[in-house]
Amino acid sequence: MRGDIVLIVVADDDASQRIFTSTVLKRLGHTPLEAEDGDVALKLIQDSKAPILVCDLKMPGLDGHQLTQQVRALDLGYYVHIVMVTGRDQGADRRLALEAGVDDFMQKPLDAAVLTVRIKAAARLVQHEEALSERNRILNEAKERIEADLHAAADAQRRLLPDPRIEIQGCRFTSSFVPSTYVSGDMYGCFDLNHEAVGIYAVDVAGHGVHAALLSVAIGHLVSADFFANYALTPSGEHDPAALVRELNARFYSDEGSDYFTMFCGVLDQRTGTLTYCQAGAPSPFMIASDQGVTAIGDGGFPVALLPDLEYENGTVQFEPGATLVVYSDGATEAENADGTPFGEDRLMQLIAGVAKDDVAQVPKVVTEALTKWRSGDPLEDDLTVFTLERSSSK
């Protein structure tokens, strides 16, 4: 179709009927393609991509029913509007034609005025469908560009994360990261601090999708080993992760109060075995120790960037050689099964306790697999982060 000009196949074994129909179509500004039987008409449709077919019911070779069935079976990538010409006493044939996929009928003898109205209606439908197809093409191209950008953003975000398995100052760090969409509102890190301490953090931005991911990436760019050294270590060498959290609160707070996040931030002093941490609304991590089993640490705290001038406090826990800290986002405990039941903290703790008996480094992997099973294979509705920091028993 070019502008308002439509290619129309006219199939009729009666030459006078073909000429009459073609003459009316030409007066309407369209281009008729004549076929003396159904077989020729089928080939014309395939070769010309004509979107309208006017065909007689009774023809040699493929009759109108068979031609309609053949056209409907083609994978043309567009819809062909079929107008069938029938006699006065062919009601049963019309029912069969409708079942085969005919869109409209005209009765012999053809009337030029009726033919004009029917063709104008069919041409309008073709024009609307082509306009819709063009809009869909533009939308699909935009969707593909957006998806490509999101894939690139996801790759950039993952590059900010530590490797899933790293050794740092005799500690073994293992992680699992599962965004609920292309990008995630979760961010975390693990750093060597002056060869005497290990800094860790986990952030979960409120909300999901691109907006949350932009904030998490901004935090990921900002929170580095140098940032820890500047804000989580006092001039006297004491560890103060709460000061780091206060700095983030000052930087990211806005009057709207919509872009806030939860955070767990800690510094492990390898000399004393003390973990100093600040919990800002994040789930309580688990400490796995041979003499105490699995216990939760922390008491909640308040999210970051929700209110100005908040005071954050430090907590401490002894991190003995051979012990492991498990940090996770609320995507682990809030994941719901088909019945709407959340996985929950107790179930997560029991799962971790069972895995820790064999190989604690498998905790992130096993938790991720358990949540996938809990969701019956459905994607997680929230971003998921699980990481472990295992202190060497020889340290």
N, C-alpha and C positions, 0 to 999 in steps of 0.2 A: 504493500500500500504506500502511495506517495501522496502526502497531504490528504485531500479528500477523495482522491482517485483510488478505487478499490478494484482489485483483480477478482473477477467472478467467473467461475467455470459453469458453462451452460451445457448440460448433458441431455440430449434428446435424439432419438433415432429419426424423428420427423424434421427434415431440413427446414420446412416452412416455420415450424415452431421455434427452432433455433434462431432463425433469422429474425423473427418477430421479437423474441426475448432479447436478443443481442442489440437490436435497434433501440429498444426502450432503454437498455442499460447505457448505451453510448450517449443517448440524449441526456441522461443523468450525469454524464461525465465520467462514467466508469469504463473499465476495459474488460470486455467479455472474451472468454477463451472457450471456443466451441468444441464439443466432443459428441461423436455420433453414437457412442455407446458407453456403458459403465466402465469398461476396461481402460478406454482412452481417458475418460474423466479422472479415474484414479491416478493415472500417471501424470496428468496435467496438475493435479493438486500437489502431488509429491514434488514435481519439478518447479512449479511456479510459486508455491506457498500461498496460493489463493485462499482467502479466509471465508469466502462465501461460495456455496454450491447450489445451483438451481437444477434439479434433475427430475426427469419423468419417472413415474413408477414402473411402467412397462418398457423395457429396453432389451435388446439382444445382449448376450453375454451376461455381465453383471446387471441385474435389474436394480431398481431403486432401493429395495431392502438390502440386498447384498452389498451394493455400493456404500450405503450408509454404514453397515457393519464394518466394512473394510476401512473406511475413513476413520471411524471411531477407534479402530485397533492400531492406527498409525501413531507413532511417537513423533509428532510434528513440532511440539514445543509451543503450540498455539491452538486456539479453538476454531473449528470450521463450522460456520452456521449453515445448516442444510435446510433448504426450502424444497419440498416435494410437490410435484404437480400430479394430481389424481383426477379420475373421472367422477361422475356424479354418484355412482352406485358402488363406491369402493370403501365403505365404512370399516369393514373388517381389515382391509389392507392398511388403513390409516392407523388402526390400533397397533398393528404389527410394526408400522413405521415408527410410531412413537416409542415403542419398546426398543427399536434398533438405535434410536437417537436422533430422529428428525426433530427440528425445531419449529417448523411452520409448514403450512399447506396452502396451495392454491388449486383451484378447481378449473378444469377445462370447460369451455374454451377460455383461454386467458384473456383478461381485461387489462388494458394498458394502465388504467388508473389504479386498479388494485395492485398490479405488479409494481408500479411506482411506489406506492405506500409501503408495501412489504420490503422492497429493496432499501428504501430510505431508512426504515426501522432497523434492518439488519446492518446497514452501513454505520448507523449511529452506535450500535452495540460494538461493532468492530473497532470504531474509533475510541470508544470508552475503554475497551479492553487493551488496546495498544497504548493508550495513555497510562492506564494502570500498570501495564507491564513495564513501561519506561520508568515510572515512579518506583516500582519494585526493584528494577535494575539499579537505579541510583541509590536506593536504600540499602540494597545488598552490597554495593561497592563501599558505601559508607560504613556498613557493619564490618566488612572485611578489613577496612583501614583501622577501625576502632579496635578490632580483635588483634590486629598486628601490633598496634600501639600498646595494647594491654599485655600481650605476650612479651614485648620489649620491656615494659614496666615491671612485669613479674621477674624477668631475668635480672634487671637492674636491682630489684629489691633483694633477690636471693644472693646477689654478689655482696650485699652489705652484711649478710649473716656469716657467722663462722662456719667452717666445714662441719659436716655432721659428726665427724669423729676427729678429735684433736687431743694431743698430749700437751699439757701446760704445767710446768713446775711439778712434775710428778703426779699431777691430777689427770684423770681421764674424763673428757667432756664428750657427751653423746647427745644428739638431738634429733627431733622429728618435727617437721614444719609442714602443715597442710592448710593452705588458704581455702576458704569457703568459695571464693570465686578466683579470678585470675590473680588478683593481688590481695594482700592481707593487711589488716590493721594491727597484726602482731609484729613485734620486733624484739630481738634479744642479742646478747653478746657475751663474750668471755675474753678477758684480757690479762696479760702478764703485767703486773705492777711492780716495777723496780726489782724484779727477781726475788721478791720477798713476800708478795701477796698476789692473790688472784681476784680480779673483779668480775662480777657477773651482774646481768640485769635482764629483766623481761618486762615488756610493755604490751598492753592490750588497749588499743584505742577504741573508744565507744563508737558503735555503729559498724557497718561493713562496707565493702566495696572501695571504689576509687578514692572517695573523700577521706575515709579512715586510713587508707594506704598512704596517701600523700603525707598525712601527719606522721605516720609511723616511719616513713622513709626520712622525713626531716629529723626525727629523733635519732634514727639510725646513723645519719650523717654526723650528728652532733655528738652523740655519746660514744666516745672513743677511749683508748687507754690514756691519752693526754687529758681528756675531760675528767676521767676518774682521778688522775693525779692532781688536777687543779682543784677539784671540788670535793672529792671523797677522802682526801688525805689532808690533815691539818699540817701547818708548818712544823709542828713538833713531832709529826710522824704518826699521829693517832688516826684511826680509821673513822670516817664520819660520812657514811652513805646518805644519811638524812640531809646533810648539807647539799649534796648533789641533787636530791629530790627537790629541795627548796629552790635551788637555782632553776630547775626545769619548770617548777610551778610559776616562778616569776617571769620566765621567758615566754611561756605558752598560755598564760592566763589572758583571757579577753573578757570584756564586759558582757558579751553574748553568753559566755559560759557553755557553749555547745561542743567545743573541741576539747574534751578532757580524756584522760587515760588512767588506767591502773598500772601499778609498777611494783616490782620486787627488785631491790637493788642490794647487793651484798659484797663484802670484801672479806676474803679468807686470809688470815695472817698465818703464813706457813711456819713462822717461828713459834707461835704460841698455840696454834690449832684453834683459834677463836674465829668464828664467823660473826662479823658485825653486819647487821642488815637493817634495812628500812622497808617496811611493808606499807604500800600506799593503795589500799583498796583491792589488791591482788589476792587470789586464793592463797591460803596458807600452804607453803611447800611442805614436803615430807622429808624427814631425816631418817635414814636407815642406818641403824647401828646394831652391831652384833649382840650387845647386851641389853638393848631396849626395844628391838624390833623396829616397827615403823611408827613414827610419831609426827604429828603436825606441829609446825612452829609458827609463831606470830599471832597477832590478834586483829588482823584486818586493816585498820588504818583508813585514811581518807584519800580518794582519787586525786590525781594531779591536774591542775589547771581548771578546777571547778570553782574554787573560791580564792581570793587573793590573800596573801600574807598568812598562809596556813603554817603551823608549826608541825614539823614531822620529827619523829623520835626514832632513835636507834634501839635495836634489840640485839642481844648476843646469845650465842649457843656454842657449845663446845663441839668442834668438828674433828672427831678423833680419827687417827689413821685407820683406813679400811672402811670408814663410814661414807655414805653417799647422800647427797642432797638431790631431791627431785622437785623441779619447778615446772609448773604447768599453767596454761591459761584456762579460763572458765569454759572454753569450748569442750574440754574433757568432761567436766562434771555436768554440764547443762545439755549435752547431746541427748536427744529424746528418741526412744524407739517408736514403733508403729502405734503403740498404745498411749503415747504421750508421756511415758515415764522417763525422767532424766536418769542418766548413768549414775550420778551422785558421788559424793566424796567417799562414803563408806565402801561402795563397790570398787572405786578406784584404788583406795588404800589396800583392800584385800587382794586385788589384782597385782599391785606392785609388790606386796609382801610375798606372794607366790613366786613371782619372777625373780625377786632378789635372792632367793635361795639357790638359784642356779647361776645366773649371770646378770648382774644388775645393769650392765651396759645394754641389755636387750629391752629394758623398760620402755624407752620411747617407741621402739618398733612394735612391741607387744600391745602397748596401750592404743596405738593407732589402729592396729588390726582389730582389737577388741571393740573399739568404737565403730569401725566400719561394719562389723558383724552386728553390733547393737542397733545400728541404723538400717540393717537388712540390705546393705549395699548402697543405700541412698547417700548422696553427698551430705557432708556436714553442713549445718546451717550457720555455724560460727567458725571462725578461724581457730586452728588448733596448734598450740606449741607445747612440746614436752621436751625437757632436757634434764640430764643428770650430770652432776659433778661428783666424781668418785675420787676420794683422797687415797693416795697410795698407802698401803699398810706399812711401808718401809720409811715413810716420810717422817 
